Amino acid sequence: MTYRFPAEFLWGAATSAYQIEGSLDADGRGESVWDVFARQPGAIEGGGDGSRACDSYRRWAEDVELVAALGLSAYRFSVAWSRIVPDGRGRVEQRGLDHYERFVDALLERGVTPVLTLNHWDLPQALMADGGWAARSTVDAFAELTVAVADRLADRVEWWITQNEPWIIALLGYHLGLHAPGVRDLGASVAAGHHVMLAHGAGADVLRAHRGAKVGVALSLFPCDAATPSEEDAAAARGSDGYVNRWYLDPLFGRGYPVDMREHYERALGRELTEIRDGDEGAIAGRCDVLGVNYYTRRVVAAAEPGPDRPFPWRVVGPSGDVARTDEGWEIAPDSFRDLLLRLHHEYGTPVLITENGGVFGDAPTHDGRVHDVRRSAFLRGHVAAMAEAMAAGADVRGYLHWSLLDNFEWSLGYRPRFGLVHVDYATGRRTVKDSARLYARVARDGKLPADDEPIAAFG
């Protein structure tokens, strides 16, 4: 199928502040939860941290030139909360805002649309004195951040993402303790996820006071498929979907938190969800102009008995048989991507922006100085084609932002996984455009996928 995307479609790439910036002590930046977490022995694979990363706080102009040279029309980035409000509340650090203002202006001068994320996980450490996202007061702190950034940049930034992946913050940060701040408490994770959603609503209210702002939240969405045709596995898949997807989608679109998942949480906790107060669901609903979709793979789920390490009656078993996988072992499933976009269209009627989609492929420069990442190119083709199929069937997709522009610090996995369209030599900071980026530049230029046998011109 040949599908030509609309002329106004946003083709871009995405990053986040802590994963690329480095310079953790520059310009009055405060400490973030990831600074503290990375110092814990064994917390980060390989013992790394974000102190250097891609050195993008200093090399930002080089990254802007990369985006422009690839012909991308959009760039999603995040501001570092602790650069702007070092103590989480109160004093605003103007040097941090100055940096992001320069960055936004440079993008706009090159015809690149900024897509600004306000919170991509790097919560100021000072807010942990009250419990971080497990505390309701962090909602007010986030509103303060939003005011500071919007007052400086809302006259130039149209696209805003309030929160990145509430489920991952709750699951890995507050339930399993695998991400900062390293809390391991199911009740804390419920509170954290809810407060992140409340903060989305509070931030959206701030942003909507600025004319022309398009506001969204980026959800990590995983289609949940039953491992077998049995009724038990079908129920498990439905439950898993409630846990991962509907728990966040339903309140955003005015349905409130799903009753079946409330029952699962209350059974596991042995109490009512008192974190969700009267009026909270109304403060979340109707505040999403466009839904950010982060898609990587699907979940194949089977029924299982709850136990000490399994609060819910399902488990992820993975696909059966030999399937294509990334280097991280994730199934490559573009058909599920298409089906997800169609589900969002039919069930929620929302326009979407693909805020993340990508895979881990460890290709490095070869003797010719090029990075021949054939598998990432195939991944890109498959997912862009799946998106085209969904759009042809009616899905309202406004843009596609590949994760990631650069190889970067991949949280608790350190520097081993490489997601980038651009290879980064971490010792020197040298950027090398990969073959997948050349392919993507062609897609962005032409608004369609080139034929499989069509040669892709050299970069530069």
N, C-alpha and C positions, 0 to 999 in steps of 0.2 A: 504494500500500500504506500503510495506517495501522498504525503500530507504536507501542505504548506501552512505554516503557523501565521497567525495574524501579525501585521507589521508592528503593532504596539506591544507584542509579546516580549516579556523581559527575559533575556538570556544572561545568566550571570553565574557567579561563584560565591561561596560563603566561607567565613572564618569566624573565630571568636577571639576576644581580647587575650584571655589568659593563655590560650593555645599558641599564639604567635608573637605577642608583643615583647616579652622579656622586660628588661629595665624596671624591675619591681620596686626599686628605691628611687625612681626618678620623679621630679616635679611634685613632691609632696604626697605621693601615693601612700595610702594606708595599707595595712596588712589584710589579706583576704583569707578565707577559710582554706583555700588551696595552698597558700604559702605554709600554713601551719600543718595541714594534712601531709604535704609532701615531705616534711621533716620527720614523720613517724617511720621508724625502720620497717621496711617491707611494704609500705603503703603503695609505692610506685614501682612498677616493674623496671629493673635496671637502676633504680635509685635516683632517677632524674627528677627535675622540677621545672618550673616555668621561668627560671631566672634569666635564661637567654632565649630559649625557644627559637623562633625565626628572626629574632632581633628586629621585629617590625615596628616597634615604637620609635626606633632610630631610622629604620630603612623604609618608612612608610611611603615615601615618594617613589621609591623603586617598585613597590607593590602596586601603587596606583598606575604607574607606567605599564606594568605587566597586564593589568586588567584592560587598559586602553589598547595596548598593542594586540591583544587577543580579539579585540572588537566586541567585547562584552558590553551589554547595555545596562547591567546592574551589578552591584556588589553589596552583599550582606556582610556586615561586620557588627561587633558589639562594642559598646563602651564598657570600660572597666569601672564598676561601681566605686571601688575604693580609690580610684584616681580622682573622682569627682566629689564624693562625700567620704573622706578618708576614715571617719569615725562612724559611718553608717547613718548617722543623723547629724543635723546641725550644720556646721561650717562647710561651705562649698569651696573646693579648691579650683580657682580660676585657671591655673596652668593646665589642669586636665581638660577642662572645657576648651581652652585655647587650642590644644592639640587636636581634638576631634573637630573643631571648627575648621582648622587648616585642612584636615583630611577630607571633610565633606566638600569644602570649596574646590579642592583639587579634583575630586571626582566629577563634580558638576562642570568644571571647566573643560573636562574631556568628554562630556556628554554621557557620563555614567550615572545612573540613578542610584542614590544611596538607599539601602534597606537597613535601618538601624535597629539593632536588638538592645534592649535596655538591661536585661539580666540573662547572661549566659553562664550561670552557675557560680560566678566569683563573688559571693556574698562577702561584705566586709566582716572581718573576724570580730570586730567590736560588737556586732549584733548577736554573737553567740552568748554574750553575758545574760541575755534574756531567753536563749534557746534557739536563736536563728529562725528558720522558717517554721519551726514548731510553735513559735510565739506569735500571737496575733498582732503584736506591736510592730512586727516587721512589715506588715501591710502598709502602715503609715510611713515607715522609713522608705519603702519603695515609692510611695506617692511623692515624697520629698525629692528623691532622685529624679523622678519623671518631670517634676516641675523645673528642676535645675537644668536638665538637658533640653526640655521643650522650649523653655524661655530663650535659650541660646540658639537652638537649631531648627525649631518647627517652621520657621519662615522659609527654610530651604529643603528640609527633609519631608517627603510626602509619605513614605512607607515606613511604618513602625511595627516592630515585634516587641511586645511587652516582656514575655517570658519564653524561655526555651525549655521545652520538654518537662512539664510539671511531673509527669509520671517518673521520669528518671531521677529527678531531684528527690522525690519521695522515696522511691525504691532503693536506689543505690546510696543516697546520702543519709537517709534517716531510718531505713529498715535493715538493709544488709550491711551498711557501713563500709561499702567498697569505694565510695567516693566521699569527698569532703562534705560535711564535717565529720564523717565516720561514726554516726549514731546508729545503734542497732536496737530499734524499738518500733514495733508495729504501730502502736498508738501514736508515737511521734511522727511516723510517716504519714498517717492519715491526716493529722493536723497540718503537717508541712505541705502536703499536696493541696489541701483545702485553702491554706493561706496564700499559696502561690496563685491559685485561681482567683481568690479575692483581690490579690494585688494586681492581677491582670485587669479586673474590673475597675479598680481605683485608678490605675494608670491610664486606662482607656478614657475615663471621665476627664482626666487632666488633658489628655491629648486632643480630645474632641472639642475643647474650648479653642483650639487653634484651627483656623479655617484650612480645609483641604487635606487634613491628616487622614490617612488610611491606616486603621489599627487592626492588628491581628495578634494571635498567640501561636507559637510553633509547637505542635503536638507530635510526639513520637508515636506513630500509628503502625500497628502490626496486625494485619489480617490473621485471624485465628481459625485454623482449619482442624476438623476432627481427624484423629489418627486412623480411625476405622468408621464404617457406617453405623456402628452400634449407637443405640439411644444414649448410653452412658457417656460415650466420647462426644456425641453431639452436645449433650448438656455441659460437658467440660469445656468444649470450645466456646459455647455461649457464655459460660462463667468467665473464662479467660478474656473474652472480648469485653465483658463488663468491667473487668479489672484494669485492662490496658487502654481501652478505647472509649467505651460509652461513659465511664466515670468522669471523663473530661469533656467529651463531645456533648452529652445531653445537657448539662447545666449551661454550657456556652450558648446553646440554641433554645433555651427556654423550657426545657423538659425537666429540669431539676436533676438531682443525683438519682441514678436508677435504683429502684426499690430492691431488685434482686441482689445487687452488689452491696447495698446497705446491710441487708440481712447477712451476707457472707462476712462482712467486717464485724458486725455486732456479735455474731456467733464466735468468731475467732478471738475477739477482745473480751467477750463476756460482759459487754456493757453497751449502752446507747452511744451514738456518735454525738456527744454534746459539743464537739468542736463546731458543728454546723448549726448555727443559730438562726432564729427567725429573721427573715429578710436577707440572709446571705445569698441564697440562690438568685434572688432578684437583683442583687448587686453584681452578679457574674453574668447574667443573661443579657443578650442583645447588645453586647459590646465587642462584636467581632465583625469588622467590615470584610475581612478576607481571612480565611483559615490558613495558617502556615502548616504545611504537611512535611514532616521529616519521615522518609520511608527508606528502609534498608532491606528488610526481609519479612518473612511471615513466621508465624508460630504454628507448629503442628502439635496438637494437644490431646492428651488421653486422660481418662478419669483416674483418680488416685485417692487413697484414703488420706485425710488430713492427719498431721502428726506434729511433733515438736518443731520440725524444720519446714513444715508445709502447712500454712494456715488455711489453705483453700483446697477443695476437692478436685484438683487437676494438676497435671505436670506437663512440661514441654518435653516431648520425646523426639522431635525433629522428623524430617521426611524419611520415608523408607526408600531404599534403592540408591542408585548412583545418580547424584544430582550435581550440577555445577555449583561450585562454592568459591568464595573469596579466600584469600590467604588467612583470614581470621576464622574460617570454617562456616561462615554464614551462607545459607543457600541463596543463590542468585535467582530471583523469582519475579521477573518483570510482569508476568501475567497477573500476579497478585497486586501489583502496583496499579495496573489498569482497572482491575475489579474494585480496588479501594477507592479510586477516583470516581468511579461510577456509583459506588455506594454512597459516598459523600454527596454526590449530585442528587441522587434519588431520595435519600433518607433525610438529608439536612438542607438541601437546596442552597448550598453556600458556594460562593466563589472561593477558589483556593490558589495559593502560591506555593509552589514546591520550594520549601526553604532549605531542605537538605535531601540529597540522594547521592550515594557513592559507595565505593567498596575499597577494601584493603588489598592492594597488589604491590608487592615489594620490589618492583623492577628498579634498577639503578642504571646510571650512565654506562654505556658500553664503549668499545674501542674508538667508535666514531664520535663520541661525545654526546650522542643522542640517548634518550630513554624510550625504548621500543616497548611500551606497555600495551601489548596487543589485547590482553584480557580486559583492561580498563576501557579500551576503545570499544570492545564488544559489549561490555556492560553498559556503556553510555548509549550505544546504538539501540540495544534492547529496551532500555528504559525510556528513551525518547520516543521510540516507536510505540511502546505501550501507552505512553501519555497521549500520543497522537490518536491512537485508536479510541481512547476514552473521550477525547475532545470531539472527535468525529461523531461519537454517540451522544454528545450533549454536555459533557462535563465542562464546567466553566473554570478553566485553568488560566491564570493571568501571567505566569512566568515559571521559570525553572532555574534554580540556583544550585549548582553542583557542589557537593561537599567532597573535597575542599579545594580552594585555590592553591594552597600550599601544603606540602607535608608539614606536620606540626606535632606539638605535644598532645598526645592522645590520652590525657587524663591518667587514670591508674595504670594504663598500659604503657606509659612512657613514650619513648620515641621509636619503638619498633614498628607499629602499624603505620603504613603510608597511604593516606587517602588523597594526596594532592594531584592536581593537574600539572603542578610544577614541582619538580624534585628540589629538595633543599639539602645541601651539604651542611650539617649542623655545626661542624668544626669551623667552617669558613663563612657560612651564610650564603654561599653561592646558589643562585636559582638557575635551574635548567628546565626549560619548557619540554614537557613530555609529548610523545606522539598523540596521546589522547587529547591534549590541549589543542594541538593543531587541528584534529578532527572537530573538536568542539567549536573552535574559531570559525570553521567552515559552516557549521550548523547555524551559529549565531549570525553569520554574514548573509547566508542564503535563506534562512527561515525554513529549512527542510533538511532532512538527512541526505547526504550524498550517496550515490550508488556504492555497493560494496567494492566494486572494482575501479572506482573513480580515484585517481591519485590525489593526495592531499599535499598542497604546496608547502614548502619549507617555511618556517617561522621567521619573521623579521625581513 
